[in-house]
């Protein structure tokens, strides 16, 4: 069974940094596009950053220049480096990935979500 597990969240002061990790485990062929989303209390989930299997990245305007998404295919892990954190970055952060796996003789793509990790930016 394929799972995505996030880690690295916590409490940090404004201006501080955190690095989130999203590790995929289980039996699968490869990981495609991966994204980090966040959901603040009372708000809709929003896309923060994404990275394609080829390494092309995209960022929400609110985090451009502060956050960096990267991936280590050998470790099946995607990272989100968050610098210059602001109180408005406070949210639960989720990892989402399109994962290719074999079902019999068919290669299919399933969409997976992690369980989320809390990031709180406060003094």
PyMOL CGO cylinders between C-alpha atoms (Angstrom):
from pymol import cmd
from pymol.cgo import CYLINDER

trace = [
    CYLINDER, 0.00, 0.00, 0.00, 1.36, 3.38, -1.00, 0.3, 1, 1, 1, 1, 1, 1,
    CYLINDER, 1.36, 3.38, -1.00, 1.61, 6.06, 1.66, 0.3, 1, 1, 1, 1, 1, 1,
    CYLINDER, 1.61, 6.06, 1.66, 2.82, 9.64, 1.83, 0.3, 1, 1, 1, 1, 1, 1,
    CYLINDER, 2.82, 9.64, 1.83, 4.17, 10.74, 5.18, 0.3, 1, 1, 1, 1, 1, 1,
    CYLINDER, 4.17, 10.74, 5.18, 4.92, 14.38, 5.94, 0.3, 1, 1, 1, 1, 1, 1,
    CYLINDER, 4.92, 14.38, 5.94, 7.27, 15.56, 8.65, 0.3, 1, 1, 1, 1, 1, 1,
    CYLINDER, 7.27, 15.56, 8.65, 9.09, 18.69, 9.73, 0.3, 1, 1, 1, 1, 1, 1,
    CYLINDER, 9.09, 18.69, 9.73, 6.27, 20.89, 10.91, 0.3, 1, 1, 1, 1, 1, 1,
    CYLINDER, 6.27, 20.89, 10.91, 6.31, 22.76, 14.18, 0.3, 1, 1, 1, 1, 1, 1,
    CYLINDER, 6.31, 22.76, 14.18, 6.27, 26.11, 15.92, 0.3, 1, 1, 1, 1, 1, 1,
    CYLINDER, 6.27, 26.11, 15.92, 8.60, 28.80, 14.63, 0.3, 1, 1, 1, 1, 1, 1,
    CYLINDER, 8.60, 28.80, 14.63, 8.96, 32.53, 15.19, 0.3, 1, 1, 1, 1, 1, 1,
    CYLINDER, 8.96, 32.53, 15.19, 8.28, 35.01, 12.39, 0.3, 1, 1, 1, 1, 1, 1,
    CYLINDER, 8.28, 35.01, 12.39, 11.28, 35.22, 10.11, 0.3, 1, 1, 1, 1, 1, 1,
    CYLINDER, 11.28, 35.22, 10.11, 12.32, 31.68, 10.92, 0.3, 1, 1, 1, 1, 1, 1,
    CYLINDER, 12.32, 31.68, 10.92, 12.66, 28.62, 8.71, 0.3, 1, 1, 1, 1, 1, 1,
    CYLINDER, 12.66, 28.62, 8.71, 11.35, 25.09, 8.50, 0.3, 1, 1, 1, 1, 1, 1,
    CYLINDER, 11.35, 25.09, 8.50, 11.88, 22.25, 6.07, 0.3, 1, 1, 1, 1, 1, 1,
    CYLINDER, 11.88, 22.25, 6.07, 9.01, 19.89, 5.39, 0.3, 1, 1, 1, 1, 1, 1,
    CYLINDER, 9.01, 19.89, 5.39, 9.55, 16.41, 4.00, 0.3, 1, 1, 1, 1, 1, 1,
    CYLINDER, 9.55, 16.41, 4.00, 7.13, 14.16, 2.16, 0.3, 1, 1, 1, 1, 1, 1,
    CYLINDER, 7.13, 14.16, 2.16, 8.29, 10.55, 1.85, 0.3, 1, 1, 1, 1, 1, 1,
    CYLINDER, 8.29, 10.55, 1.85, 6.53, 7.98, -0.27, 0.3, 1, 1, 1, 1, 1, 1,
    CYLINDER, 6.53, 7.98, -0.27, 6.56, 4.36, 0.82, 0.3, 1, 1, 1, 1, 1, 1,
    CYLINDER, 6.56, 4.36, 0.82, 5.12, 1.12, -0.50, 0.3, 1, 1, 1, 1, 1, 1,
    CYLINDER, 5.12, 1.12, -0.50, 5.28, -0.61, -3.84, 0.3, 1, 1, 1, 1, 1, 1,
    CYLINDER, 5.28, -0.61, -3.84, 5.10, 1.69, -6.83, 0.3, 1, 1, 1, 1, 1, 1,
    CYLINDER, 5.10, 1.69, -6.83, 6.84, 2.39, -10.10, 0.3, 1, 1, 1, 1, 1, 1,
    CYLINDER, 6.84, 2.39, -10.10, 7.56, 6.11, -9.92, 0.3, 1, 1, 1, 1, 1, 1,
    CYLINDER, 7.56, 6.11, -9.92, 6.36, 9.42, -8.55, 0.3, 1, 1, 1, 1, 1, 1,
    CYLINDER, 6.36, 9.42, -8.55, 5.02, 12.03, -10.91, 0.3, 1, 1, 1, 1, 1, 1,
    CYLINDER, 5.02, 12.03, -10.91, 4.06, 15.60, -10.15, 0.3, 1, 1, 1, 1, 1, 1,
    CYLINDER, 4.06, 15.60, -10.15, 4.02, 16.45, -6.47, 0.3, 1, 1, 1, 1, 1, 1,
    CYLINDER, 4.02, 16.45, -6.47, 2.56, 19.42, -4.68, 0.3, 1, 1, 1, 1, 1, 1,
    CYLINDER, 2.56, 19.42, -4.68, 2.48, 21.00, -1.26, 0.3, 1, 1, 1, 1, 1, 1,
    CYLINDER, 2.48, 21.00, -1.26, -0.87, 22.40, -0.18, 0.3, 1, 1, 1, 1, 1, 1,
    CYLINDER, -0.87, 22.40, -0.18, -1.91, 24.16, 2.97, 0.3, 1, 1, 1, 1, 1, 1,
    CYLINDER, -1.91, 24.16, 2.97, -5.15, 24.77, 4.78, 0.3, 1, 1, 1, 1, 1, 1,
    CYLINDER, -5.15, 24.77, 4.78, -5.49, 27.45, 7.40, 0.3, 1, 1, 1, 1, 1, 1,
    CYLINDER, -5.49, 27.45, 7.40, -8.31, 27.35, 9.93, 0.3, 1, 1, 1, 1, 1, 1,
    CYLINDER, -8.31, 27.35, 9.93, -11.56, 28.38, 8.31, 0.3, 1, 1, 1, 1, 1, 1,
    CYLINDER, -11.56, 28.38, 8.31, -10.06, 28.61, 4.84, 0.3, 1, 1, 1, 1, 1, 1,
    CYLINDER, -10.06, 28.61, 4.84, -9.96, 26.45, 1.75, 0.3, 1, 1, 1, 1, 1, 1,
    CYLINDER, -9.96, 26.45, 1.75, -6.97, 24.30, 0.93, 0.3, 1, 1, 1, 1, 1, 1,
    CYLINDER, -6.97, 24.30, 0.93, -4.61, 26.06, -1.44, 0.3, 1, 1, 1, 1, 1, 1,
    CYLINDER, -4.61, 26.06, -1.44, -1.67, 25.01, -3.57, 0.3, 1, 1, 1, 1, 1, 1,
    CYLINDER, -1.67, 25.01, -3.57, 1.61, 26.37, -2.24, 0.3, 1, 1, 1, 1, 1, 1,
    CYLINDER, 1.61, 26.37, -2.24, 4.16, 24.83, -4.59, 0.3, 1, 1, 1, 1, 1, 1,
    CYLINDER, 4.16, 24.83, -4.59, 4.47, 22.01, -7.10, 0.3, 1, 1, 1, 1, 1, 1,
    CYLINDER, 4.47, 22.01, -7.10, 7.24, 20.16, -8.86, 0.3, 1, 1, 1, 1, 1, 1,
    CYLINDER, 7.24, 20.16, -8.86, 6.99, 17.97, -11.93, 0.3, 1, 1, 1, 1, 1, 1,
    CYLINDER, 6.99, 17.97, -11.93, 8.78, 14.67, -12.36, 0.3, 1, 1, 1, 1, 1, 1,
    CYLINDER, 8.78, 14.67, -12.36, 11.29, 16.58, -14.46, 0.3, 1, 1, 1, 1, 1, 1,
    CYLINDER, 11.29, 16.58, -14.46, 11.89, 19.21, -11.81, 0.3, 1, 1, 1, 1, 1, 1,
    CYLINDER, 11.89, 19.21, -11.81, 9.81, 22.10, -13.13, 0.3, 1, 1, 1, 1, 1, 1,
    CYLINDER, 9.81, 22.10, -13.13, 8.53, 24.15, -10.22, 0.3, 1, 1, 1, 1, 1, 1,
    CYLINDER, 8.53, 24.15, -10.22, 5.63, 26.50, -9.62, 0.3, 1, 1, 1, 1, 1, 1,
    CYLINDER, 5.63, 26.50, -9.62, 4.80, 28.63, -6.60, 0.3, 1, 1, 1, 1, 1, 1,
    CYLINDER, 4.80, 28.63, -6.60, 1.89, 30.56, -5.25, 0.3, 1, 1, 1, 1, 1, 1,
    CYLINDER, 1.89, 30.56, -5.25, 2.53, 34.30, -5.40, 0.3, 1, 1, 1, 1, 1, 1,
    CYLINDER, 2.53, 34.30, -5.40, 2.34, 34.50, -1.61, 0.3, 1, 1, 1, 1, 1, 1,
    CYLINDER, 2.34, 34.50, -1.61, 5.41, 32.28, -1.14, 0.3, 1, 1, 1, 1, 1, 1,
    CYLINDER, 5.41, 32.28, -1.14, 7.56, 33.14, -4.16, 0.3, 1, 1, 1, 1, 1, 1,
    CYLINDER, 7.56, 33.14, -4.16, 11.09, 33.99, -3.11, 0.3, 1, 1, 1, 1, 1, 1,
    CYLINDER, 11.09, 33.99, -3.11, 10.59, 32.47, 0.35, 0.3, 1, 1, 1, 1, 1, 1,
    CYLINDER, 10.59, 32.47, 0.35, 9.73, 28.81, -0.27, 0.3, 1, 1, 1, 1, 1, 1,
    CYLINDER, 9.73, 28.81, -0.27, 11.62, 26.27, -2.35, 0.3, 1, 1, 1, 1, 1, 1,
    CYLINDER, 11.62, 26.27, -2.35, 10.28, 22.89, -3.43, 0.3, 1, 1, 1, 1, 1, 1,
    CYLINDER, 10.28, 22.89, -3.43, 12.70, 20.13, -4.41, 0.3, 1, 1, 1, 1, 1, 1,
    CYLINDER, 12.70, 20.13, -4.41, 12.74, 16.38, -4.84, 0.3, 1, 1, 1, 1, 1, 1,
    CYLINDER, 12.74, 16.38, -4.84, 15.15, 13.51, -4.30, 0.3, 1, 1, 1, 1, 1, 1,
    CYLINDER, 15.15, 13.51, -4.30, 13.99, 10.73, -6.56, 0.3, 1, 1, 1, 1, 1, 1,
    CYLINDER, 13.99, 10.73, -6.56, 16.46, 8.26, -5.07, 0.3, 1, 1, 1, 1, 1, 1,
    CYLINDER, 16.46, 8.26, -5.07, 14.83, 8.74, -1.67, 0.3, 1, 1, 1, 1, 1, 1,
    CYLINDER, 14.83, 8.74, -1.67, 11.27, 9.08, -3.01, 0.3, 1, 1, 1, 1, 1, 1,
    CYLINDER, 11.27, 9.08, -3.01, 11.04, 12.30, -1.05, 0.3, 1, 1, 1, 1, 1, 1,
    CYLINDER, 11.04, 12.30, -1.05, 9.90, 15.83, -1.81, 0.3, 1, 1, 1, 1, 1, 1,
    CYLINDER, 9.90, 15.83, -1.81, 10.91, 18.78, 0.35, 0.3, 1, 1, 1, 1, 1, 1,
    CYLINDER, 10.91, 18.78, 0.35, 9.55, 22.23, 1.02, 0.3, 1, 1, 1, 1, 1, 1,
    CYLINDER, 9.55, 22.23, 1.02, 12.11, 24.66, 2.39, 0.3, 1, 1, 1, 1, 1, 1,
    CYLINDER, 12.11, 24.66, 2.39, 10.28, 27.56, 4.00, 0.3, 1, 1, 1, 1, 1, 1,
    CYLINDER, 10.28, 27.56, 4.00, 12.22, 30.70, 4.86, 0.3, 1, 1, 1, 1, 1, 1,
    CYLINDER, 12.22, 30.70, 4.86, 11.20, 34.11, 6.16, 0.3, 1, 1, 1, 1, 1, 1,
    CYLINDER, 11.20, 34.11, 6.16, 8.06, 32.60, 7.60, 0.3, 1, 1, 1, 1, 1, 1,
    CYLINDER, 8.06, 32.60, 7.60, 5.13, 34.86, 8.40, 0.3, 1, 1, 1, 1, 1, 1,
    CYLINDER, 5.13, 34.86, 8.40, 2.16, 34.37, 10.75, 0.3, 1, 1, 1, 1, 1, 1,
    CYLINDER, 2.16, 34.37, 10.75, -0.07, 34.05, 7.69, 0.3, 1, 1, 1, 1, 1, 1,
    CYLINDER, -0.07, 34.05, 7.69, 1.87, 30.91, 6.71, 0.3, 1, 1, 1, 1, 1, 1,
    CYLINDER, 1.87, 30.91, 6.71, 0.31, 29.16, 9.69, 0.3, 1, 1, 1, 1, 1, 1,
    CYLINDER, 0.31, 29.16, 9.69, -1.65, 26.16, 8.42, 0.3, 1, 1, 1, 1, 1, 1,
    CYLINDER, -1.65, 26.16, 8.42, -1.71, 22.41, 8.10, 0.3, 1, 1, 1, 1, 1, 1,
    CYLINDER, -1.71, 22.41, 8.10, 0.54, 21.50, 5.19, 0.3, 1, 1, 1, 1, 1, 1,
    CYLINDER, 0.54, 21.50, 5.19, -0.31, 18.52, 3.00, 0.3, 1, 1, 1, 1, 1, 1,
    CYLINDER, -0.31, 18.52, 3.00, 1.67, 16.66, 0.41, 0.3, 1, 1, 1, 1, 1, 1,
    CYLINDER, 1.67, 16.66, 0.41, -0.03, 15.39, -2.74, 0.3, 1, 1, 1, 1, 1, 1,
    CYLINDER, -0.03, 15.39, -2.74, 1.53, 13.16, -5.38, 0.3, 1, 1, 1, 1, 1, 1,
    CYLINDER, 1.53, 13.16, -5.38, 0.60, 11.37, -8.56, 0.3, 1, 1, 1, 1, 1, 1,
    CYLINDER, 0.60, 11.37, -8.56, 2.12, 7.91, -8.21, 0.3, 1, 1, 1, 1, 1, 1,
    CYLINDER, 2.12, 7.91, -8.21, 2.46, 5.35, -10.94, 0.3, 1, 1, 1, 1, 1, 1,
    CYLINDER, 2.46, 5.35, -10.94, 1.98, 1.73, -9.98, 0.3, 1, 1, 1, 1, 1, 1,
    CYLINDER, 1.98, 1.73, -9.98, 1.40, -1.57, -11.65, 0.3, 1, 1, 1, 1, 1, 1,
    CYLINDER, 1.40, -1.57, -11.65, -1.94, -3.28, -11.27, 0.3, 1, 1, 1, 1, 1, 1,
    CYLINDER, -1.94, -3.28, -11.27, -1.48, -6.58, -13.01, 0.3, 1, 1, 1, 1, 1, 1,
    CYLINDER, -1.48, -6.58, -13.01, -0.11, -5.70, -16.43, 0.3, 1, 1, 1, 1, 1, 1,
    CYLINDER, -0.11, -5.70, -16.43, -1.52, -2.18, -16.34, 0.3, 1, 1, 1, 1, 1, 1,
    CYLINDER, -1.52, -2.18, -16.34, 0.46, 0.89, -15.28, 0.3, 1, 1, 1, 1, 1, 1,
    CYLINDER, 0.46, 0.89, -15.28, -1.96, 3.28, -13.60, 0.3, 1, 1, 1, 1, 1, 1,
    CYLINDER, -1.96, 3.28, -13.60, -1.65, 6.65, -11.90, 0.3, 1, 1, 1, 1, 1, 1,
    CYLINDER, -1.65, 6.65, -11.90, -3.25, 7.22, -8.52, 0.3, 1, 1, 1, 1, 1, 1,
    CYLINDER, -3.25, 7.22, -8.52, -3.47, 10.41, -6.54, 0.3, 1, 1, 1, 1, 1, 1,
    CYLINDER, -3.47, 10.41, -6.54, -2.30, 10.27, -2.91, 0.3, 1, 1, 1, 1, 1, 1,
    CYLINDER, -2.30, 10.27, -2.91, -2.42, 12.67, 0.04, 0.3, 1, 1, 1, 1, 1, 1,
    CYLINDER, -2.42, 12.67, 0.04, -0.39, 12.69, 3.20, 0.3, 1, 1, 1, 1, 1, 1,
    CYLINDER, -0.39, 12.69, 3.20, -1.90, 13.13, 6.64, 0.3, 1, 1, 1, 1, 1, 1,
    CYLINDER, -1.90, 13.13, 6.64, -0.71, 16.71, 7.04, 0.3, 1, 1, 1, 1, 1, 1,
    CYLINDER, -0.71, 16.71, 7.04, 1.75, 18.46, 9.31, 0.3, 1, 1, 1, 1, 1, 1,
    CYLINDER, 1.75, 18.46, 9.31, 1.03, 21.57, 11.37, 0.3, 1, 1, 1, 1, 1, 1,
    CYLINDER, 1.03, 21.57, 11.37, 3.10, 24.69, 10.82, 0.3, 1, 1, 1, 1, 1, 1,
    CYLINDER, 3.10, 24.69, 10.82, 2.58, 27.51, 13.30, 0.3, 1, 1, 1, 1, 1, 1,
    CYLINDER, 2.58, 27.51, 13.30, 4.36, 30.84, 12.93, 0.3, 1, 1, 1, 1, 1, 1,
    CYLINDER, 4.36, 30.84, 12.93, 4.04, 32.89, 16.06, 0.3, 1, 1, 1, 1, 1, 1,
    CYLINDER, 4.04, 32.89, 16.06, 6.08, 34.91, 18.50, 0.3, 1, 1, 1, 1, 1, 1,
]
cmd.load_cgo(trace, "trace")
